[in-house]
């Protein structure tokens, strides 16, 4: 039996990475399906197989070299990009429009990207297919904060959670408990929207600007590494900057709540795009 291997980020304590694999939600009859981490991309099996890459922010320099090496290998099957998206950390509000997709698309048979209005087929993250979105949830709080584990928001007095939590039901229960979600997590913004909530996002990369159902966006000027400092009698004895904990200014964040809106059609629309792409995948593999 021919394999289909779905590569995405699996060795990560980030719930967005863990639930973004399309083969977690779609069965492809007649094939043996396997999930592997994106860093195993070049460890290809000897026999014939097809490759699905995604979902997640895999259009990023750290992954490009392996993608290009895969493209240079003798082709044994189809290569499909499913719900992948760009990541640019330098001036994200401007750079997202100038992102060069071409190096990532070379040699690819079928592609759908989660970035909207960039001249490529739009395909939102497949996590929208998770059955947990069908459970009703009622808000308990006016606002909740859902932080990315590395880009942390500190808004005192509000219920807070992070994407380090790997129980997806617990994450959606928390997001659904707020009428408005304040977040530095891409998937926190995406899932909050799918739950019918208002979202105010604090972006740290270009991926936030590619959301079709765009949340309110706080104009973050810069994320700074958290500083650890020990002083005695006004003299600094020790100082260190974290590479795993970044913070940003949050002044007057309430002023941006008026830019947030609800998209009641978003869940159905995102699911339909994935169902249509699935049919394209099945048709493509039939001809292989």
C-alpha positions in Angstrom: 0.0 0.0 0.0 1.3 3.5 -0.9 2.0 5.8 2.0 0.9 9.4 2.4 3.1 11.1 4.9 1.9 14.4 6.5 4.8 16.5 7.8 4.1 19.3 10.2 5.5 20.6 13.5 4.9 17.8 16.0 7.9 18.1 18.5 6.5 21.2 20.0 4.6 22.2 23.1 2.2 24.4 21.2 -1.4 23.4 20.7 -1.6 25.2 17.4 1.1 23.0 15.9 -0.2 19.8 17.4 -3.8 20.1 15.9 -2.9 21.5 12.5 -2.4 18.3 10.6 -5.0 17.8 7.9 -4.7 14.0 8.1 -6.0 14.2 11.7 -9.4 15.1 10.1 -9.5 13.6 6.6 -9.2 10.0 5.6 -7.9 9.1 2.2 -9.1 5.6 1.3 -6.6 3.2 -0.2 -3.6 4.8 1.5 -1.6 4.2 4.6 -1.5 7.6 6.4 1.3 8.6 8.6 2.2 11.8 10.6 5.8 13.0 11.0 7.6 16.0 12.2 8.7 18.5 9.6 12.3 18.1 10.7 12.1 14.5 9.4 11.2 15.7 5.9 14.4 14.4 4.3 14.2 11.0 6.0 12.1 9.7 3.1 11.0 6.0 2.9 12.4 4.0 0.0 9.0 3.0 -1.4 6.5 5.1 -3.3 4.7 7.7 -1.3 3.0 11.0 -1.4 3.9 14.0 0.8 1.6 16.5 2.4 3.2 19.4 4.1 1.2 21.4 6.6 -0.5 22.9 8.3 1.3 25.6 10.2 3.6 28.5 9.6 6.0 26.4 7.5 6.8 29.0 4.9 9.8 30.2 7.0 13.5 30.2 6.3 14.2 27.5 8.9 12.2 25.0 6.8 13.1 26.2 3.3 16.4 24.4 2.9 14.8 21.0 3.5 11.9 21.8 1.3 14.3 22.7 -1.5 16.3 19.5 -1.0 13.1 17.5 -1.2 12.3 19.2 -4.5 15.7 18.1 -5.8 15.2 14.5 -4.9 14.0 12.0 -7.5 10.2 12.3 -7.4 8.3 9.3 -6.1 4.9 10.8 -5.6 2.9 14.0 -5.3 3.9 16.9 -3.1 1.0 18.9 -1.5 1.0 22.0 0.7 -2.1 22.1 2.9 -2.9 25.2 4.9 0.7 26.4 5.3 1.4 30.0 5.9 4.1 32.6 5.9 6.2 33.8 8.9 8.1 37.1 8.8 9.2 38.8 12.0 10.7 41.9 10.5 8.2 44.7 10.2 5.3 42.3 9.9 2.6 44.8 9.1 4.4 45.7 5.9 6.3 42.5 5.0 3.3 40.2 4.7 2.4 41.8 1.4 5.9 41.4 0.0 6.4 37.8 1.0 8.0 35.6 -1.7 6.2 32.3 -2.0 8.0 31.1 -5.1 10.9 29.2 -3.4 8.4 27.2 -1.4 6.1 26.3 -4.3 8.7 25.0 -6.7 8.0 21.4 -7.5 4.7 21.3 -5.6 1.7 19.6 -7.3 -1.1 21.2 -5.3 -1.0 24.1 -2.8 -3.4 25.9 -0.5 -2.1 28.6 1.8 -3.8 30.0 4.9 -2.8 33.5 3.9 -5.7 35.3 2.3 -5.6 37.6 -0.7 -2.0 36.9 -1.7 -2.7 35.6 -5.2 -2.7 31.9 -4.2 -5.6 29.5 -3.3 -6.8 30.3 0.2 -6.9 27.3 2.6 -7.3 28.0 6.3 -5.8 25.8 8.9 -7.4 22.4 9.0 -7.9 22.6 12.8 -11.3 24.2 12.0 -12.4 20.6 11.3 -12.0 19.5 14.9 -15.3 18.3 16.4 -14.7 20.4 19.5 -15.9 23.4 17.6 -19.4 21.8 17.5 -19.8 21.9 21.3 -21.8 25.0 22.5 -20.0 27.3 24.9 -21.4 30.3 26.7 -19.3 33.3 27.7 -18.6 33.8 31.4 -16.3 36.8 31.2 -16.3 40.1 29.3 -12.6 39.5 28.2 -10.0 36.8 28.5 -6.3 36.7 27.6 -4.7 33.9 25.6 -1.0 34.3 25.3 1.6 32.7 23.0 4.1 30.9 25.3 6.9 33.0 23.9 5.1 36.3 23.3 3.4 37.0 26.6 0.7 39.5 27.4 0.5 40.9 30.9 -3.0 42.4 31.4 -3.7 42.3 35.1 -7.1 41.3 36.4 -8.1 39.2 33.4 -8.4 35.4 33.1 -5.2 34.2 31.4 -4.2 31.0 29.5 -1.5 30.1 27.1 -0.9 27.9 24.0 1.4 25.6 26.1 -1.8 23.8 27.1 -2.1 20.6 25.0 -5.7 19.7 25.9 -7.7 21.2 22.9 -11.0 21.0 24.7 -9.6 23.0 27.6 -8.2 25.6 25.2 -11.5 26.1 23.4 -13.4 26.1 26.7 -11.2 28.9 27.8 -11.5 30.9 24.6 -15.2 30.4 24.5 -15.5 31.7 28.1 -14.8 35.2 26.9 -17.0 37.6 24.9 -13.7 39.1 23.6 -10.4 37.4 23.4 -7.1 39.3 23.8 -4.3 37.2 22.3 -0.8 37.1 21.0 -1.4 33.6 19.5 -2.2 33.2 15.8 -4.3 30.2 16.6 -5.9 31.9 19.5 -7.1 34.6 17.1 -8.2 32.0 14.5 -10.0 29.7 16.9 -11.6 32.6 18.8 -13.0 33.9 15.6 -14.4 30.4 14.7 -16.1 30.3 18.1 -17.9 33.5 17.2 -16.0 35.7 19.6 -14.5 39.2 19.1 -10.7 39.1 19.0 -8.0 41.7 19.6 -4.6 40.4 18.5 -1.1 41.6 19.3 0.9 40.4 16.3 4.5 39.3 16.4 4.8 38.1 12.8 3.3 38.6 9.4 1.0 35.6 9.7 -1.6 37.6 11.7 -2.2 39.9 8.7 -3.1 37.0 6.4 -6.2 36.0 8.3 -9.2 36.3 6.1 -11.5 37.0 9.0 -9.2 39.6 10.4 -9.3 40.4 14.1 -8.7 43.7 15.6 -4.9 44.4 15.6 -3.1 46.3 18.2 -0.2 48.3 16.6 2.7 46.6 18.3 5.9 48.5 17.7 8.3 46.0 19.1 8.5 42.8 21.2 11.4 43.0 23.7 13.0 40.1 25.5 12.2 40.0 29.2 15.1 41.3 31.3 16.3 39.6 34.5 18.2 42.0 36.7 19.9 41.8 40.1 20.9 45.1 41.7 22.4 46.1 45.0 22.5 49.7 46.3 21.6 50.9 42.8 24.4 49.0 41.1 23.6 46.2 38.6 25.2 43.0 39.6 23.7 40.7 37.0 21.6 41.2 33.9 20.2 38.7 31.4 17.8 38.9 28.5 15.5 35.9 27.8 15.2 34.4 24.4 12.0 32.6 25.4 10.0 35.4 26.9 9.1 38.5 24.9 6.9 41.4 26.0 5.4 44.4 24.3 3.8 47.7 25.2 0.0 47.4 25.8 -0.8 51.1 26.5 -4.4 52.1 25.7 -5.2 48.6 24.4 -8.9 49.2 25.2 -9.0 51.9 22.5 -8.8 49.1 19.9 -11.7 47.0 21.1 -14.0 48.9 18.7 -12.1 47.4 15.8 -13.0 43.9 16.7 -15.9 42.2 15.1 -17.7 38.8 15.0 -17.7 36.6 11.8 -20.6 34.2 12.3 -19.9 32.6 8.9 -16.2 31.9 9.5 -16.4 28.3 10.8 -18.6 27.1 8.0 -16.5 28.9 5.4 -13.2 27.6 6.7 -14.5 24.0 6.8 -15.9 24.2 3.3 -12.6 25.4 1.9 -10.9 22.4 3.5 -13.5 20.0 2.2 -13.1 21.3 -1.3 -9.3 21.0 -1.1 -9.6 17.5 0.2 -11.6 16.6 -2.9 -8.8 18.1 -5.0 -6.3 16.0 -3.2 -8.3 12.8 -3.8 -8.7 13.6 -7.5 -5.0 14.4 -7.8 -3.9 11.1 -6.2 -6.3 9.1 -8.4 -4.3 10.2 -11.4 -1.0 9.3 -9.8 
